[in-house]
Amino acid sequence: MGIWMLTTLVLTRGYAGTLMSLLAVRHVRQPYHTLMDVLDDPEVIQIWQKNSANEQLLRSVTSGIYREVMNQEELGLLIFRTQGQLSESLTSLVKPGGHVLIDVDVTVRNLIAGIFSQSGRCDYFVSRDGFLPSYGVVASQKGNPLIPAISKRVMQLTSSGIFEYWFEKQIPNSTSCLITPSTVVERVPLSLASLWGVFVMLAAGLTSSVIAFCLENFITYFS
Ligand SMILES: *[C@@H]1O[C@H](CO)[C@@H](O)[C@H](O)[C@H]1NC(C)=O
């Protein structure tokens, strides 16, 4: 009787646990966090901005990771879209899957915020790793004595975080999709189809309990 109860207990707990986790959360896959993650995937297509400094960089490097990125073009895994086409590329290519958009952080966040303002949904995640640092600078005549003073102010402005502040103030909903959770609470109504695994678990559990019960009786009977 002891083994039978134990088996039943384990299987019931397993079944309840599976049911609970199935009802509560849905896991969101976030497969790309570095440029290397993207290159390691032999199927994903990268979208870079057409006619940009980044395109120029890709087309001019002769070695290293950006050369590897450029080599993807022959394989059909690298495409270029103009800045005006990026938002549409996100909704029509990145959202269905199979594509990633690679651009300057503020550009990507701006696009995601714009889409959120229209749809109210955060359908994208931004990689943890950043690369291609991009700076805004003040240029002046060579030898201008004001340059050291200007440089100091630029450094102060940068470290004060004012650019980030302006970005948040100017772009509506700019912070709405910054933290994309890796699990989301499921709100869609459950259908029988999405619960098939649970029924398989239940059937398997009941079958194993019956077998365990019979075995137990069998052993007791013959000993
Ligand atoms: C921010 O997003 C919400 C939800 O999509 C939208 O209703 C609202 O108009 C957006 N705010 C602005 C200023 O666009």
The ligand as an SDF file (V2000), in Angstrom:
LIG
                    3D

 14 14  0  0  0  0  0  0  0  0999 V2000
    1.0360   55.7790  -25.4400 C   0  0  0  0  0  0  0  0  0  0  0  0
    0.5140   54.4740  -25.6850 O   0  0  0  0  0  0  0  0  0  0  0  0
   -0.8650   54.3420  -25.4310 C   0  0  0  0  0  0  0  0  0  0  0  0
   -1.2270   52.8790  -25.6270 C   0  0  0  0  0  0  0  0  0  0  0  0
   -0.9930   52.4560  -26.9360 O   0  0  0  0  0  0  0  0  0  0  0  0
   -1.6570   55.2680  -26.3440 C   0  0  0  0  0  0  0  0  0  0  0  0
   -3.0420   55.1420  -26.0670 O   0  0  0  0  0  0  0  0  0  0  0  0
   -1.1990   56.6970  -26.1040 C   0  0  0  0  0  0  0  0  0  0  0  0
   -1.8640   57.5520  -27.0190 O   0  0  0  0  0  0  0  0  0  0  0  0
    0.3030   56.7930  -26.2980 C   0  0  0  0  0  0  0  0  0  0  0  0
    0.7490   58.1370  -25.9330 N   0  0  0  0  0  0  0  0  0  0  0  0
    1.1490   59.0220  -26.8430 C   0  0  0  0  0  0  0  0  0  0  0  0
    1.5100   60.3550  -26.2900 C   0  0  0  0  0  0  0  0  0  0  0  0
    1.2310   58.7650  -28.0230 O   0  0  0  0  0  0  0  0  0  0  0  0
  1  2  1  0
  1 10  1  0
  2  3  1  0
  3  4  1  0
  3  6  1  0
  4  5  1  0
  6  7  1  0
  6  8  1  0
  8  9  1  0
  8 10  1  0
 10 11  1  0
 11 12  1  0
 12 13  1  0
 12 14  2  0
M  END
$$$$
